[in-house]
Amino acid sequence: MDTLSISSELLLRIDSMVLSGMIDNAEASDLRRLVMNSRMSIAANLFQNTHKKDSELLVELRHFSSKSKK
């Protein structure tokens, strides 16, 4: 799977999390920005997590987000 495919899947999963009420639009916007701005590194770090449930993936995305803000 290439980085563009992984990034696209992550963006769709983020949208799904908004629709299901797991996250609000503001957090989704931040996570989308994270995915788009760091395609290579997030794809490499989260590739093996794309099969996880949304709740598990959200934990990983939040962890990656907090690391990127430091």
N, C-alpha and C positions, 0 to 999 in steps of 0.2 A: 504494500500500500504506500503510495507516495504522500508527501507532506500536504499537498493541496487536498487530497481526498480526506486525510485525517482532519485537517482544519475545517473542511466543509462538514464533516460528520459532527465535529465538536460544536460548530455553530448551530446545526440542526438540533442537537441535544440540548443546547442552551435555550433555544426557542421552545422546545418541548417542556423544559423545566418552568418556563414562564407560564405556558398554557395550563400546566398542571398545578400552578400556584406554589411551587417549591421556592421560587425566587421572584423578586419584583423586577420591574423594568429597569430600575437604576442599576441593580447588581448585574442584571443580564447585559446591560450596555457596557459595564466595566469588563465583564468576562469576554464579551465579543471583541472589545478593543484589545484585550490581552492576547486573544487568539490571533487576531489580524496583525498585531504589531510584532509578535514573536513566533511566527509560523514555524520556523525551523526548530527552535528549542522546545516549544510546547508540543509539537508533533513527536519529537524524539522522546520527551519525558512522559507523554500521556498515551502513546501508541498502544501500550499493553493494557491500558485502563478503559479503552473504548468499549470493551465487551461488558463492563460492569453496569450495575443498575445506576439509574440517574443519581440516586442519593450518594452512592459511593464515588461516582465521577465528580459530583459537586464538591465533595470533600477534597478531592485531588486538585480540582480547579482552584478552589479557595486557597489551598496550601501553596500552589504555584503562584497565585496572585499575590499572596502576602510576601513570598520570597522575592518577587520581582519588584515590589515597592521598596524593599530595603536597599 
